[in-house]
Amino acid sequence: LELPDLFLIDIQEEQQQPLREFFHDSKWVLSPLAPMVQGRIVSVNQVPFVQWRTRPHTSESVVTRRTEFNFSSREQLDSSESIVKGRALTPARWTGENGEPFEISMEQRFSEQLEVDLGDRLAFSIQGIELEGVVVNLRSVRWNSFQPNFFMLVQSGVLDEAPKTMLASISRVDSAEKTGLMNHLNATFANISVLDVGSMVAQLEDLAGKLTQSLASMAALAVGAGLLALYAVVREEARRREQEINLLRVLGADTGRIRLLFALEFGLLGGLAGAVAVSLSVVCSWVIAQLLFDRLWSVQWSAVLLLLALAGLISAGTALTVIQPV
């Protein structure tokens, strides 16, 4: 998966070959052009879409309140897509001569919101012409790849006669060459809109960096407050158990052994508390990744083990500092 540097919008059909020739001998990489046609969902399983999306158990979302969507087709899936259920679209072109419905590939979350599954039939109105298709697979799409992706892909041949525009992306463009390339594209293809994806990503990274710094500052304050609370708890525990400490001394335990026992006790408690906290943080991060970041999630286990070790060592060290048998 390669993050694009520029994104091209509103490419006309007659500009496909000139645009490919523009990038033919260059080091820049032009992605396969993705056709885009706007259409309307008429019905799902012969139920009018207006009724289908207003059923009591249907989720209320921006998607279900819409009726018009963008459709596209491609010979093979992009590297940012993968089939999670069903089979690949038939490579043969659909002609509609035998009355069979064309095949549809639907994005997984989109299908969940519409409550559509494999085998369901959808009727579309594209430029006033109604066509019927059947869902043959569900796809997982990494939207943060910034590649031309769509909720629905249809079998090749369906959109051939429909008026359409094209989308594409350009990658491997150095920052020093970006402005010149954008100006050259605007001069050669005046109608094509060129978006600087790298600049957008840089702004998002800057925002994410500021959020990370804010979270790190809050975490530092929380750790400081936690250390003060730990010191107070250990000090109060030492005062409360003063008679127990003296009894251990009477029974023959020296000062070092008594301090070691308290260090082990509070070290285990601190390690257990750290394990609970890390487990909760891992679960929360997984949930956030599933909901907001296209299910991209990984754990730095070395950092997890380091945090667990530090929690136990800090608790044990605090106990060694505070416990002073008398």
PyMOL commands that set and color helices and strands:
alter all, ss='L'
color gray80, all
select helices_A, chain A and resi 13-22+49-52+108-114+143-145+175-188+197-240+242-250+255-292+301-322
alter helices_A, ss='H'
color red, helices_A
select strands_A, chain A and resi 6-11+29-30+34-44+47-48+68-72+81-86+102-107+121-126+129-141+152-154+165-171+193-196
alter strands_A, ss='S'
color yellow, strands_A
deselect
rebuild
show_as cartoon
